[in-house]
Amino acid sequence: AIAQMAELGLPRRWSELALRRTGGTSIEAAVHFCLERGGEMEALLLEEAERERAAQRSSSGSGRRRGNRADSSSHLLSQLTEMGFPSRWCAEALAATGNNVDEALTWILTNGERLSAEDAGMDDADEDDEINGDEDDDDDD
């Protein structure tokens, strides 16, 4: 069903959500669900992820929760990186917001200039190290 929906150009995550919400028995119903809610699909995915996180927090067994949290964190990280943000930014944003995707997105948008400047500074530092390394060799002669 997901492959058929992908052939229609629907993202896999949308297809999975639509199939879950429509009972998973009718591709036609799932496609219709996606088309009706095109603009809302990302918000629905974020709501579902939030519900999953809440359910994981309330589940028992600390070892089990720790494993789920790591899985959830990587899923959240991929959600943000799929939006086009660098993974370093996304990881920092999720850490700063307690793995809340909505808040992490706001955090990235608020801190984007600083993060860009840091990235540019890292690139410049790498270039300076290479240049300084060469200059140091010349000074030793």
Beta strands, then each sheet from edge to edge (+ up, - down):
end
